[in-house]
Amino acid sequence: MEQEGASVVITHHITKGREKAYEKWLNEISPLCKSSEGFVDWQIIRPIPGLTFVFTMIIRFNSVSSLKTWMESSQRKNMIEKAAPLFAQDDQYIIKSGLDFLFRPDGEQQQVPPRWKQYLVTWSAIYPLSVLIPLAVLPILRSIHVPENRYINSFFISATVVLLMVYVVMPNYSKFLKKWLYK
């Protein structure tokens, strides 16, 4: 039986000054990807001006085979070829099922830990963030006069939690727990 759900994390290092052309390219490739069989979700993490320069896409499909079909499709290959002049580095991606990508820092080819250990580690990281992040985010939202609204609050809190989980917490936390995770 095929494992349900798969994600690809794609990083594109864009040549300085070519960001607008890349955004235009994203608008072209997005509908092609979204119309692929098994497509679930598409998220783009844009660089912070003056601080970062990498665009990161997280694309989810309902199965590994559907995701691989899209990633190896002639449509995607043609679009990547079209965008190649915008890239400072080649198109790079990692395909993972579930949340496996959080447990393989820097693309290590190590075995993925058992799901129950992934669950415990992820939960133990998310719980304190879900308690502490609102204490930091909500005052900021109020100070910039964002109206108090449960959905707006949740949007910014969850975005901050996911950002911290993917880029800060899990790479370090999984290294810290490496012996236990892979035992």
Residue pairs with C-beta under 8 A, 6 or more apart in sequence:
2 63
2 64
2 65
3 63
3 64
3 97
3 98
4 62
4 63
4 97
5 40
5 60
5 61
5 62
5 63
5 97
5 98
6 60
6 61
6 62
6 63
6 64
6 66
6 67
6 95
6 96
6 97
6 98
7 58
7 59
7 60
7 61
7 67
7 95
7 96
7 97
7 98
7 101
8 57
8 58
8 59
8 61
8 67
8 71
8 93
8 94
8 95
8 96
9 56
9 57
9 58
9 93
9 94
9 96
9 101
10 56
10 57
10 58
10 59
10 91
10 92
10 93
11 54
11 55
11 56
11 92
11 93
12 22
12 54
12 55
12 56
12 57
12 83
12 86
12 87
12 89
12 91
12 92
13 53
13 54
13 87
13 88
13 89
14 22
14 47
14 53
14 54
14 55
14 86
14 87
14 88
15 85
15 86
15 87
15 88
16 53
16 88
18 85
18 86
19 47
21 86
22 55
22 83
22 86
25 79
25 82
25 83
25 86
26 44
26 55
28 79
28 82
29 76
29 79
29 83
30 42
32 75
32 76
32 79
33 39
33 42
33 59
33 70
33 76
34 42
36 61
36 66
36 69
36 70
36 73
37 66
37 69
38 61
38 62
38 63
38 65
38 66
38 67
38 69
38 70
39 59
39 60
39 61
39 62
39 66
39 70
40 60
40 61
40 62
41 58
41 59
41 60
42 57
42 58
42 59
42 60
43 57
43 58
43 59
44 55
44 56
44 57
45 55
45 56
45 57
45 58
45 163
46 55
47 53
47 54
47 55
53 88
59 67
59 70
60 67
61 67
61 70
64 95
64 97
67 95
68 95
70 76
71 93
71 95
80 91
83 91
84 91
94 101
94 104
94 107
96 104
98 115
98 118
99 118
99 122
100 112
100 118
102 118
102 122
102 165
102 166
102 170
102 174
103 112
103 113
103 118
103 121
103 170
103 174
103 181
104 110
104 112
105 171
105 174
105 175
106 171
110 182
111 182
112 118
113 121
113 181
113 182
117 180
117 181
121 170
121 173
121 174
121 177
121 181
122 165
122 170
125 165
125 169
125 170
125 173
126 161
126 165
129 161
129 164
129 165
129 169
130 157
130 161
133 157
133 160
133 161
133 164
134 153
134 157
136 160
137 153
137 156
137 157
137 160
138 153
138 157
141 148
141 152
141 153
141 156
142 148
146 152
146 156
174 181
